[in-house]
Amino acid sequence: MRLSFLMACVVILGGFAGCGDDDSVSDARPDVRDGETGECSPGQFLCTGNVLQPCEGGTWGAGVSCEEQGDVCDEGLGCVLCHPGAFRCEGNDVMQCATDGESWTVVDTCDPEEGETCDTSVGVCISPCAIAARDRSNIGCEYWAVDLDNAENSTDWAAAAQFAVVVVNLSDLYASEVRIEIDEAEPGEPHALREIDRAGVPPLDLHIFHLPRWDVDGDNAEGVDDDPQTGLSRRVYRVKSTTPVVAYAFNPIEQAFSNGAMVLLPTTALDNEYYAVVWPPANPMSIPGLLEHPNRDYVTIVGVEDGTTVHVTPTYDIFAGVGQPEAHILPVDAIPAGTEATFTLDQFDVLNLETRAMAGIRDTLPDLTGTLVTATGPTGAPAPVAVFTGVDLAVVGGMMLPDGSTDACCAEFMGAQITPVSTMGNNFVVSRSPIRARPGSGWTEYDHYRVLAVRPDTHVTTSLPGDLADFTLGQGEWREFETRDGFVLHADPPVHVVQFISSMEQCYDWRPEAGGDADMMYVPPVEQRRTNYIFTTGVGFSENWAVVSMPEGAAATIDGRDVATTCSPTYTDGEIEGVTYRAYHCEIEDGRHDVVSVPPPGSDTALPIGVIVYGYYGAGSYSYPAGSNLVRIFFG
């Protein structure tokens, strides 16, 4: 044992010569006289970090560094090779330390054919799905997708158009088996799962799942928005894969004059607290003979574990849902604004809460921005849920155009999956959307923003002029503004920043193939940026764009091409903590793409970057972050 030589020299031989060189090894033990009493007992060792002290005559002796011998300090054995029972990795082998602390033994071998690897942090075989769960990002192996309320009227029945989930396999080695399940039971009944689709996705490839229509707000007659709206159902698709993937929902995936898309968040990145940010509906009240069924905001909550208690405090009155028994949709009572309502959700349960219609032109405009959702499990501990928000039709704009009008046609569905409060950050670099106005028109459309505080006394500073440079928000309060430019923002505590792109007419003189329309997107904070992204576009759009945001001096590639030299236009968005950020607008084709940050010259470390994806055609748009980390960074 490595301890012995040093202890023998110190305790037995004292100053005698001939104990040998410092790196010799013996199995002798320190001499401790039996029967002595004091602060320690014979044969005891004390470890202070990696320094060993033996018990000598009832007192602790001089310290000896185990580390200098390449050992560790163990209070049962002294300086040893390893702690008995400890695990480590050697390649794909899992090694366990012997009971005497003097050797390692192979106890398991990870199977690379199954995608397993040895996790060096704990010394066990771990699957790629477990690694993705540990790392917390939009990469995962289980997702929940909801066919959110979209336009339903006599001229635009986008709700009936093809809802789809696109799954991208991130592995360059392993195929992924992906299956889609639904639960055909009514809430409160035993689960009745049915697989509705399955596909193998080759390495680095994608698959589009065209899913059967299952509107979360219920069934209705063609072109008539007379479904229950608010209700409790099990209208959710569970997406499960055998290897890590990224997933996006398209509502619908085809051009239907009311398009939307969102990045989906895996179950392993969900949490227990959410605040909604959304936009008011385009037509919020009934007009007899013209518009019998108004547009509505909504918040949609999905249970991912049985026995989850959900608390919802809406910022606008929630419309009572009468239920639809033949569709297994249960009724839900009305909820007044500012009142906390409590529900119990099992896995697959979906609580859809939609705003009531305005009572008249003097009534408050429906808006669920600031709505709070929290969840706990059966023991009262925090529990994860998936939370979505959206509006079936909205117009974004109202800015004065060159012809003196404020036309904001036309209305568009918007929706997003909300990121948890625990993942919110303090710093944002916000890049403008790719311009849709025709070059030479003399006009550039605005992007609109809402900044929402989730804690009291939130101080916000930005690079924008005037009173937008510095303001304070209370918990649940938000500030709305518009700008043509990118900007930076710092907030303490963290905030949500949500971008809303303008409706088509607000582009004034737009390119015919890229008039687009409104859409919304939660902007990821700088703290959650990644160094690589794999993502996909929508299908059949005239233009698709990736906006890459990175520090000046950094480098990145898009599909192997240098971003800085192949993407234009480019803009400076601002500076955070002495770092200037620049945005590059990269036009891309339909399909899968990757953006990778490249280490700067003289460095081995790639810098985090941000990527936002947009798509336009003549009268529709989509936008979403290509991805982000979703690490818990806010605990306030």
C-alpha positions as CSV (number, residue, x, y, z in Angstrom):
1,M,0.0,0.0,0.0
2,R,1.3,3.5,-1.0
3,L,0.8,4.9,2.5
4,S,3.1,2.4,4.2
5,F,6.5,3.6,3.3
6,L,5.9,7.2,4.4
7,M,4.2,6.2,7.7
8,A,6.9,3.6,8.4
9,C,9.6,6.3,8.0
10,V,7.7,8.8,10.2
11,V,6.5,6.4,13.0
12,I,8.9,3.5,13.3
13,L,12.3,4.5,12.0
14,G,12.1,8.2,12.8
15,G,15.4,9.7,11.5
16,F,17.0,6.4,10.5
17,A,18.3,6.2,7.0
18,G,17.5,3.4,4.5
19,C,13.8,3.8,4.1
20,G,14.2,4.1,0.4
21,D,13.2,6.6,-2.3
22,D,9.9,8.5,-1.9
23,D,8.2,6.5,-4.7
24,S,8.8,3.1,-3.2
25,V,5.8,0.9,-2.2
26,S,5.2,-1.3,0.9
27,D,2.3,-3.0,2.5
28,A,3.3,-2.0,6.1
29,R,1.0,-0.1,8.3
30,P,1.8,2.8,10.7
31,D,2.7,1.6,14.2
32,V,0.0,2.6,16.6
33,R,0.4,1.4,20.2
34,D,-2.7,-0.6,21.4
35,G,-4.6,0.7,24.4
36,E,-3.7,4.3,24.1
37,T,-6.6,6.8,24.3
38,G,-6.9,10.4,23.1
39,E,-8.5,12.3,20.2
40,C,-8.3,9.2,17.9
41,S,-8.0,5.5,18.1
42,P,-5.2,3.2,16.8
43,G,-5.6,2.4,13.1
44,Q,-7.7,5.4,12.3
45,F,-7.0,7.8,9.4
46,L,-8.2,11.3,8.8
47,C,-8.5,12.8,5.3
48,T,-8.5,16.5,4.8
49,G,-9.0,16.8,1.1
50,N,-6.3,14.5,-0.3
51,V,-4.0,14.8,2.7
52,L,-3.8,11.8,5.1
53,Q,-3.2,12.0,8.8
54,P,-2.7,8.7,10.7
55,C,-3.5,8.3,14.4
56,E,-0.3,8.3,16.4
57,G,-0.4,7.6,20.1
58,G,-3.9,8.9,20.4
59,T,-3.4,12.1,18.4
60,W,-3.4,12.9,14.7
61,G,0.0,12.8,13.1
62,A,1.6,14.9,10.4
63,G,-0.2,15.1,7.2
64,V,1.0,13.3,4.1
65,S,-0.2,14.1,0.5
66,C,-1.8,11.1,-1.2
67,E,-2.0,13.2,-4.4
68,E,1.7,13.4,-4.7
69,Q,1.8,9.6,-5.0
70,G,-1.0,9.6,-7.5
71,D,-3.5,8.3,-5.0
72,V,-6.6,9.3,-3.2
73,C,-7.2,9.6,0.6
74,D,-9.6,7.1,2.1
75,E,-10.3,7.2,5.8
76,G,-10.8,3.5,6.0
77,L,-7.6,2.5,4.2
78,G,-5.3,5.5,3.9
79,C,-3.6,6.4,0.6
80,V,-5.0,4.1,-2.0
81,L,-5.4,3.9,-5.8
82,C,-9.2,4.5,-5.7
83,H,-12.1,4.6,-3.3
84,P,-13.6,1.1,-2.9
85,G,-16.8,0.8,-4.9
86,A,-16.2,3.9,-7.0
87,F,-16.9,3.8,-10.7
88,R,-15.0,5.3,-13.7
89,C,-14.9,4.9,-17.5
90,E,-12.1,3.5,-19.6
91,G,-13.4,3.9,-23.2
92,N,-16.6,1.9,-23.3
93,D,-15.8,-0.1,-20.2
94,V,-17.3,0.7,-16.8
95,M,-14.6,0.1,-14.1
96,Q,-15.3,-0.5,-10.4
97,C,-12.7,0.0,-7.6
98,A,-11.8,-3.1,-5.6
99,T,-12.6,-3.4,-1.9
100,D,-9.0,-2.9,-1.0
101,G,-8.8,0.3,-3.1
102,E,-5.8,-1.1,-5.0
103,S,-7.2,-2.1,-8.4
104,W,-10.0,-1.4,-11.0
105,T,-12.2,-4.2,-12.4
106,V,-14.3,-4.1,-15.6
107,V,-18.0,-4.6,-14.4
108,D,-19.8,-3.5,-17.6
109,T,-19.2,-2.6,-21.2
110,C,-21.4,-0.1,-23.0
111,D,-22.8,-1.1,-26.4
112,P,-22.0,1.5,-29.0
113,E,-24.2,-0.4,-31.5
114,E,-27.1,0.7,-29.3
115,G,-25.8,4.2,-29.0
116,E,-24.6,3.7,-25.4
117,T,-21.6,5.5,-24.1
118,C,-19.8,5.5,-20.7
119,D,-20.7,8.7,-18.8
120,T,-17.4,9.9,-17.3
121,S,-19.2,12.0,-14.7
122,V,-20.7,9.0,-12.9
123,G,-19.1,6.0,-14.5
124,V,-22.2,4.2,-15.9
125,C,-23.4,3.3,-19.3
126,I,-25.8,5.9,-20.5
127,S,-28.0,6.1,-23.5
128,P,-28.1,9.1,-25.9
129,C,-31.6,9.9,-24.6
130,A,-30.3,10.0,-21.1
131,I,-27.5,12.4,-22.1
132,A,-30.0,14.7,-23.9
133,A,-32.2,14.7,-20.7
134,R,-29.2,15.5,-18.6
135,D,-28.1,18.4,-20.9
136,R,-31.6,20.0,-21.1
137,S,-32.1,21.6,-24.5
138,N,-34.7,21.4,-27.3
139,I,-33.0,18.1,-28.1
140,G,-34.8,15.1,-26.7
141,C,-36.6,11.7,-27.1
142,E,-40.2,12.6,-26.1
143,Y,-42.3,15.5,-27.2
144,W,-45.9,16.7,-26.9
145,A,-47.6,18.3,-29.9
146,V,-51.1,19.9,-30.0
147,D,-53.2,20.9,-33.0
148,L,-53.9,24.4,-31.6
149,D,-56.9,26.5,-32.5
150,N,-56.5,27.9,-36.0
151,A,-58.7,29.9,-38.3
152,E,-62.2,28.5,-39.0
153,N,-64.5,30.6,-41.1
154,S,-66.3,30.6,-44.4
155,T,-63.3,32.0,-46.3
156,D,-60.3,30.5,-44.5
157,W,-60.5,27.0,-43.0
158,A,-56.9,26.6,-42.1
159,A,-57.8,24.5,-39.1
160,A,-58.7,21.7,-41.5
161,A,-55.4,21.9,-43.3
162,Q,-52.7,19.4,-42.7
163,F,-51.2,19.5,-39.2
164,A,-47.7,18.0,-39.1
165,V,-44.7,17.3,-36.9
166,V,-41.3,17.3,-38.4
167,V,-38.6,15.2,-36.7
168,V,-34.9,15.6,-37.4
169,N,-32.5,12.8,-36.4
170,L,-29.3,14.4,-35.0
171,S,-27.1,11.3,-35.0
172,D,-24.6,10.7,-37.8
173,L,-24.4,7.0,-36.8
174,Y,-27.7,5.7,-35.7
175,A,-31.2,5.6,-37.2
176,S,-34.0,6.7,-35.0
177,E,-37.3,4.9,-34.7
178,V,-40.0,7.5,-34.1
179,R,-43.6,6.7,-33.2
180,I,-46.6,8.9,-32.6
181,E,-49.2,7.9,-30.0
182,I,-52.6,9.3,-28.9
183,D,-54.8,8.5,-25.9
184,E,-58.4,7.7,-27.0
185,A,-59.8,7.7,-23.5
186,E,-61.7,10.5,-21.8
187,P,-59.9,12.4,-19.0
188,G,-60.4,10.5,-15.8
189,E,-60.6,7.1,-17.5
190,P,-57.7,4.6,-17.8
191,H,-55.3,5.4,-20.6
192,A,-56.2,3.9,-24.0
193,L,-53.1,4.5,-26.1
194,R,-53.0,3.9,-29.8
195,E,-50.0,4.3,-32.2
196,I,-51.1,6.3,-35.2
197,D,-47.8,6.6,-37.1
198,R,-44.3,5.2,-37.0
199,A,-41.2,5.8,-39.1
200,G,-37.5,5.1,-39.2
201,V,-35.5,8.2,-39.6
202,P,-32.0,7.6,-41.1
203,P,-28.9,9.4,-39.6
204,L,-29.0,13.2,-40.1
205,D,-32.3,12.9,-42.0
206,L,-35.8,14.1,-41.3
207,H,-39.3,12.8,-41.5
208,I,-42.6,14.7,-41.9
209,F,-45.4,13.1,-39.9
210,H,-48.7,14.2,-41.5
211,L,-51.1,13.7,-38.6
212,P,-54.8,13.2,-38.5
213,R,-56.8,16.3,-37.6
214,W,-57.5,16.6,-33.9
215,D,-58.3,20.2,-33.1
216,V,-57.7,20.9,-29.4
217,D,-60.8,23.1,-29.3
218,G,-63.2,20.4,-30.5
219,D,-65.0,19.3,-33.7
220,N,-67.1,21.7,-35.8
221,A,-69.0,22.0,-39.0
222,E,-67.0,23.0,-42.0
223,G,-66.1,26.7,-42.0
224,V,-68.1,27.4,-38.8
225,D,-66.1,28.0,-35.6
226,D,-68.8,26.6,-33.3
227,D,-66.8,24.0,-31.4
228,P,-66.5,24.1,-27.6
229,Q,-63.3,26.2,-27.5
230,T,-62.5,25.8,-23.8
231,G,-62.5,22.2,-22.6
232,L,-60.6,19.2,-21.0
233,S,-59.6,16.5,-23.4
234,R,-56.8,14.1,-24.4
235,R,-56.2,15.7,-27.8
236,V,-52.4,15.6,-27.8
237,Y,-49.9,13.7,-29.9
238,R,-46.9,12.1,-28.0
239,V,-43.8,11.9,-30.1
240,K,-41.2,9.3,-28.9
241,S,-37.9,8.4,-30.5
242,T,-35.2,5.9,-29.8
243,T,-32.4,8.5,-30.2
244,P,-32.2,12.2,-29.6
245,V,-34.0,14.3,-32.2
246,V,-35.4,17.8,-32.6
247,A,-39.1,18.4,-33.4
248,Y,-41.2,21.1,-34.9
249,A,-44.9,21.5,-35.2
250,F,-46.4,23.1,-38.4
251,N,-50.1,24.3,-38.2
252,P,-50.5,23.7,-41.0
253,I,-47.5,22.6,-43.0
254,E,-48.9,23.6,-46.3
255,Q,-49.8,27.1,-47.6
256,A,-53.2,27.8,-46.1
257,F,-53.3,31.6,-45.7
258,S,-53.0,31.1,-41.9
259,N,-49.7,29.3,-41.1
260,G,-47.7,28.9,-38.0
261,A,-44.8,26.8,-36.7
262,M,-43.1,26.3,-33.4
263,V,-40.1,24.5,-32.0
264,L,-41.2,21.8,-29.6
265,L,-39.7,21.3,-26.2
266,P,-38.9,17.7,-24.9
267,T,-40.4,16.4,-21.7
268,T,-37.0,16.4,-20.1
269,A,-36.8,20.2,-20.5
270,L,-40.2,21.1,-19.1
271,D,-40.8,22.6,-15.6
272,N,-43.5,23.8,-13.3
273,E,-43.9,27.6,-13.9
274,Y,-44.8,29.5,-17.0
275,Y,-45.9,33.0,-18.0
276,A,-47.8,33.5,-21.3
277,V,-47.1,36.2,-23.9
278,V,-49.4,36.4,-26.8
279,W,-51.3,38.9,-29.1
280,P,-54.9,40.0,-29.0
281,P,-57.3,38.4,-31.5
282,A,-58.2,40.1,-34.8
283,N,-62.0,39.9,-34.4
284,P,-62.7,39.7,-30.7
285,M,-66.5,40.1,-30.6
286,S,-69.6,38.6,-32.3
287,I,-71.2,40.7,-35.0
288,P,-74.7,39.3,-35.8
289,G,-75.0,38.5,-39.5
290,L,-71.3,39.0,-40.2
291,L,-69.2,37.3,-37.6
292,E,-71.1,35.0,-35.3
293,H,-68.0,33.4,-33.7
294,P,-65.2,35.7,-32.5
295,N,-61.4,35.0,-32.6
296,R,-59.8,34.1,-29.2
297,D,-56.6,34.0,-27.3
298,Y,-55.8,30.7,-25.5
299,V,-53.5,28.9,-23.1
300,T,-53.2,25.2,-23.6
301,I,-51.7,23.0,-20.8
302,V,-50.7,19.3,-21.3
303,G,-50.2,16.9,-18.4
304,V,-47.1,14.8,-18.8
305,E,-47.4,12.9,-15.4
306,D,-50.4,11.4,-13.7
307,G,-51.8,13.3,-10.7
308,T,-50.5,16.7,-11.6
309,T,-52.2,19.7,-9.9
310,V,-52.3,22.8,-12.2
311,H,-53.0,26.3,-11.0
312,V,-54.0,28.9,-13.7
313,T,-54.4,32.6,-13.2
314,P,-55.6,34.1,-16.4
315,T,-55.3,37.8,-17.2
316,Y,-58.6,37.9,-19.2
317,D,-61.9,36.1,-18.6
318,I,-61.9,32.5,-19.8
319,F,-64.9,31.4,-21.8
320,A,-66.9,28.5,-20.3
321,G,-66.7,25.3,-22.4
322,V,-69.8,23.2,-22.6
323,G,-68.0,20.0,-23.6
324,Q,-68.5,17.7,-26.5
325,P,-69.2,14.2,-25.1
326,E,-69.0,12.4,-28.5
327,A,-65.5,13.8,-28.9
328,H,-64.5,12.9,-25.3
329,I,-64.2,16.6,-24.4
330,L,-65.3,17.5,-20.9
331,P,-66.8,20.9,-19.9
332,V,-64.8,23.5,-18.1
333,D,-66.3,26.4,-16.1
334,A,-65.6,30.0,-16.8
335,I,-62.7,31.6,-15.0
336,P,-62.8,35.4,-14.2
337,A,-59.6,37.3,-15.0
338,G,-57.2,37.4,-12.0
339,T,-58.8,34.4,-10.3
340,E,-56.7,31.3,-9.7
341,A,-58.4,28.1,-10.9
342,T,-57.1,24.6,-10.0
343,F,-57.3,21.4,-12.1
344,T,-55.9,17.9,-11.8
345,L,-54.3,16.6,-15.0
346,D,-53.1,13.1,-15.8
347,Q,-50.6,12.2,-18.5
348,F,-52.2,13.1,-21.9
349,D,-54.8,15.4,-20.4
350,V,-55.1,18.7,-22.3
351,L,-56.7,21.7,-20.7
352,N,-57.6,24.3,-23.4
353,L,-58.6,27.7,-22.0
354,E,-59.9,30.3,-24.5
355,T,-61.0,34.0,-23.9
356,R,-64.6,35.1,-23.9
357,A,-65.9,37.4,-26.6
358,M,-65.8,41.2,-26.0
359,A,-69.2,42.4,-24.8
360,G,-69.0,45.6,-26.9
361,I,-66.6,48.1,-28.3
362,R,-65.9,49.6,-24.9
363,D,-65.0,46.3,-23.4
364,T,-61.4,45.4,-22.7
365,L,-59.6,43.8,-25.6
366,P,-58.9,40.0,-24.9
367,D,-55.3,39.4,-24.1
368,L,-53.8,36.5,-22.1
369,T,-50.4,38.0,-21.8
370,G,-49.2,37.6,-18.2
371,T,-51.3,34.5,-17.5
372,L,-49.5,32.4,-14.9
373,V,-49.4,28.5,-14.9
374,T,-47.9,26.5,-12.1
375,A,-47.9,22.8,-11.4
376,T,-47.2,20.4,-8.5
377,G,-47.2,16.6,-8.2
378,P,-49.1,14.3,-5.8
379,T,-46.6,15.1,-3.0
380,G,-46.8,18.8,-3.5
381,A,-43.4,19.0,-5.1
382,P,-43.0,20.9,-8.4
383,A,-44.1,18.9,-11.4
384,P,-43.6,19.4,-15.2
385,V,-46.3,20.4,-17.6
386,A,-46.1,21.5,-21.3
387,V,-47.7,24.9,-21.9
388,F,-48.7,26.5,-25.2
389,T,-50.2,29.8,-26.1
390,G,-51.7,31.3,-29.2
391,V,-54.5,33.1,-31.0
392,D,-56.6,31.6,-33.9
393,L,-56.3,34.8,-35.9
394,A,-54.5,38.1,-35.2
395,V,-53.2,41.1,-37.1
396,V,-50.0,42.8,-36.1
397,G,-49.2,46.3,-37.1
398,G,-51.1,49.6,-37.2
399,M,-48.1,51.7,-38.2
400,M,-48.6,54.7,-40.5
401,L,-47.7,53.6,-44.1
402,P,-46.4,56.0,-46.8
403,D,-49.9,56.3,-48.3
404,G,-51.2,57.6,-44.9
405,S,-53.1,54.4,-44.1
406,T,-52.6,52.0,-41.2
407,D,-53.8,48.9,-43.0
408,A,-52.8,45.7,-41.2
409,C,-54.4,43.0,-43.3
410,C,-54.5,40.1,-43.0
411,A,-55.2,38.0,-40.0
412,E,-53.0,35.0,-39.2
413,F,-52.8,32.2,-36.7
414,M,-49.9,32.5,-34.2
415,G,-48.8,30.1,-31.5
416,A,-45.8,28.9,-29.5
417,Q,-44.7,26.5,-26.8
418,I,-43.8,28.6,-23.8
419,T,-40.3,28.2,-22.3
420,P,-40.3,27.6,-18.5
421,V,-39.5,30.5,-16.1
422,S,-36.5,28.5,-14.8
423,T,-34.8,28.8,-18.2
424,M,-35.3,32.5,-18.6
425,G,-32.2,34.7,-18.9
426,N,-31.0,38.3,-18.4
427,N,-29.4,39.1,-21.7
428,F,-31.0,39.2,-25.2
429,V,-29.6,40.0,-28.6
430,V,-32.6,40.5,-30.8
431,S,-32.2,40.5,-34.6
432,R,-34.9,41.9,-36.9
433,S,-36.8,39.5,-39.3
434,P,-35.8,39.3,-42.9
435,I,-37.3,42.2,-44.7
436,R,-40.3,41.5,-46.9
437,A,-40.8,45.0,-48.4
438,R,-39.6,45.3,-52.0
439,P,-36.1,46.8,-52.4
440,G,-36.5,50.4,-53.6
441,S,-39.9,50.8,-52.1
442,G,-38.6,53.3,-49.5
443,W,-40.3,51.3,-46.7
444,T,-39.2,48.7,-44.2
445,E,-41.8,47.0,-42.1
446,Y,-41.5,47.0,-38.3
447,D,-41.1,44.1,-36.0
448,H,-43.2,44.3,-32.8
449,Y,-42.2,43.1,-29.3
450,R,-43.5,42.4,-25.9
451,V,-41.2,42.2,-22.9
452,L,-42.8,40.5,-19.9
453,A,-41.5,40.5,-16.3
454,V,-42.1,37.5,-14.1
455,R,-40.9,39.0,-10.8
456,P,-41.4,42.4,-9.0
457,D,-39.2,45.4,-9.7
458,T,-37.7,44.1,-12.9
459,H,-35.2,46.7,-14.3
460,V,-34.8,46.6,-18.1
461,T,-32.3,48.4,-20.2
462,T,-32.0,48.3,-24.0
463,S,-30.0,49.9,-26.9
464,L,-33.2,51.4,-28.2
465,P,-33.8,55.2,-28.0
466,G,-36.0,57.3,-25.7
467,D,-37.9,55.8,-22.8
468,L,-37.3,52.3,-24.2
469,A,-33.7,52.6,-23.1
470,D,-34.5,52.2,-19.4
471,F,-37.7,51.1,-17.7
472,T,-39.1,49.0,-14.8
473,L,-41.8,46.4,-14.8
474,G,-43.8,44.7,-12.0
475,Q,-44.5,41.0,-11.9
476,G,-46.8,40.1,-14.8
477,E,-46.4,43.5,-16.4
478,W,-45.2,43.9,-20.0
479,R,-44.1,46.6,-22.4
480,E,-45.0,46.6,-26.0
481,F,-43.0,48.4,-28.7
482,E,-41.9,48.3,-32.3
483,T,-38.7,48.9,-34.1
484,R,-37.1,48.3,-37.5
485,D,-33.8,47.5,-36.1
486,G,-32.2,44.8,-34.0
487,F,-31.3,45.6,-30.4
488,V,-29.8,44.3,-27.2
489,L,-31.6,44.1,-23.9
490,H,-30.6,43.4,-20.3
491,A,-33.1,42.7,-17.5
492,D,-32.7,41.9,-13.8
493,P,-34.5,39.6,-12.9
494,P,-35.0,37.8,-16.2
495,V,-37.8,38.5,-18.7
496,H,-39.5,37.0,-21.7
497,V,-38.9,38.7,-25.0
498,V,-41.3,37.8,-27.7
499,Q,-41.1,38.9,-31.4
500,F,-44.2,39.5,-33.5
501,I,-43.6,40.0,-37.2
502,S,-46.0,42.4,-39.1
503,S,-49.0,41.5,-41.1
504,M,-48.7,41.5,-44.9
505,E,-50.2,45.0,-45.6
506,Q,-47.8,46.5,-43.1
507,C,-45.0,45.6,-45.5
508,Y,-46.7,48.2,-47.9
509,D,-44.9,47.3,-51.1
510,W,-43.9,43.7,-50.6
511,R,-42.2,41.2,-52.8
512,P,-45.1,39.2,-54.4
513,E,-43.6,35.9,-53.3
514,A,-42.8,37.0,-49.8
515,G,-45.8,39.1,-48.5
516,G,-46.0,36.7,-45.6
517,D,-48.1,37.6,-42.6
518,A,-47.9,37.8,-38.8
519,D,-46.3,35.3,-36.5
520,M,-44.8,35.1,-33.0
521,M,-41.6,33.7,-31.4
522,Y,-40.1,33.5,-27.9
523,V,-36.6,34.8,-28.3
524,P,-34.0,32.6,-26.5
525,P,-31.7,34.5,-24.1
526,V,-27.9,34.7,-24.8
527,E,-27.4,32.5,-21.7
528,Q,-29.1,29.6,-23.5
529,R,-27.4,29.9,-26.9
530,R,-25.6,26.9,-28.4
531,T,-22.6,26.3,-30.6
532,N,-24.4,24.1,-33.1
533,Y,-27.9,23.8,-34.5
534,I,-29.7,21.2,-36.7
535,F,-33.1,22.3,-37.9
536,T,-35.6,22.1,-40.7
537,T,-37.7,24.6,-42.7
538,G,-41.3,24.5,-43.6
539,V,-42.5,22.9,-46.8
540,G,-43.4,24.7,-50.0
541,F,-42.6,28.3,-48.8
542,S,-41.3,30.8,-51.4
543,E,-38.5,31.9,-49.1
544,N,-36.8,30.4,-46.1
545,W,-34.3,32.3,-44.0
546,A,-31.9,31.5,-41.1
547,V,-30.8,34.6,-39.2
548,V,-27.5,33.9,-37.4
549,S,-26.5,36.1,-34.5
550,M,-22.9,35.9,-33.3
551,P,-20.2,38.0,-31.6
552,E,-18.1,40.1,-34.0
553,G,-14.9,38.2,-34.6
554,A,-16.6,34.8,-34.2
555,A,-17.1,32.5,-37.2
556,A,-19.8,30.0,-38.1
557,T,-20.8,27.8,-41.0
558,I,-24.2,27.1,-42.5
559,D,-24.3,23.8,-44.3
560,G,-20.5,24.0,-44.5
561,R,-20.4,27.5,-46.0
562,D,-18.9,30.5,-44.1
563,V,-21.7,32.6,-42.7
564,A,-19.9,35.9,-42.9
565,T,-19.0,35.7,-46.6
566,T,-22.1,34.0,-47.9
567,C,-25.0,35.5,-46.0
568,S,-26.5,39.0,-46.5
569,P,-27.7,41.4,-45.6
570,T,-25.9,41.8,-42.2
571,Y,-26.5,44.2,-39.3
572,T,-25.0,45.2,-36.0
573,D,-27.5,44.5,-33.2
574,G,-25.7,46.1,-30.3
575,E,-23.2,45.3,-27.5
576,I,-23.5,43.3,-24.2
577,E,-20.8,43.3,-21.6
578,G,-18.3,44.7,-24.1
579,V,-19.1,42.2,-26.9
580,T,-20.7,43.5,-30.1
581,Y,-23.2,41.2,-31.8
582,R,-23.9,41.0,-35.5
583,A,-26.7,39.4,-37.4
584,Y,-26.4,37.6,-40.8
585,H,-29.5,36.9,-42.9
586,C,-29.0,33.6,-44.8
587,E,-31.5,32.5,-47.4
588,I,-31.9,28.7,-47.4
589,E,-33.7,26.0,-49.3
590,D,-36.5,23.7,-48.1
591,G,-35.2,20.9,-45.8
592,R,-32.7,20.1,-43.2
593,H,-29.8,22.5,-42.3
594,D,-27.0,22.9,-39.8
595,V,-25.3,25.9,-38.4
596,V,-22.0,25.4,-36.5
597,S,-19.9,27.9,-34.6
598,V,-16.2,27.7,-35.4
599,P,-13.5,28.4,-32.8
600,P,-11.8,31.8,-33.5
601,P,-8.1,31.7,-34.6
602,G,-5.9,30.7,-31.7
603,S,-8.7,29.2,-29.7
604,D,-10.1,25.7,-29.3
605,T,-13.4,27.0,-28.0
606,A,-16.4,27.8,-30.2
607,L,-18.5,30.8,-29.1
608,P,-22.3,30.4,-28.6
609,I,-24.5,31.8,-31.4
610,G,-28.2,32.2,-32.0
611,V,-30.2,31.0,-35.0
612,I,-33.8,32.0,-35.8
613,V,-35.7,30.5,-38.8
614,Y,-38.3,32.3,-40.9
615,G,-40.4,31.3,-43.9
616,Y,-42.6,33.4,-46.2
617,Y,-44.8,33.0,-49.2
618,G,-47.5,35.2,-50.8
619,A,-49.8,35.3,-47.8
620,G,-48.3,33.4,-44.9
621,S,-45.3,33.1,-42.6
622,Y,-43.7,31.0,-39.9
623,S,-40.9,31.8,-37.4
624,Y,-39.2,29.9,-34.6
625,P,-35.8,29.5,-32.9
626,A,-33.7,26.8,-34.5
627,G,-33.2,25.6,-31.0
628,S,-31.7,26.6,-27.6
629,N,-30.4,25.2,-24.4
630,L,-33.1,24.9,-21.7
631,V,-30.9,24.7,-18.6
632,R,-32.3,25.8,-15.3
633,I,-30.5,29.1,-14.7
634,F,-33.1,31.2,-12.8
635,F,-34.1,30.1,-9.3
636,G,-35.6,33.4,-8.0
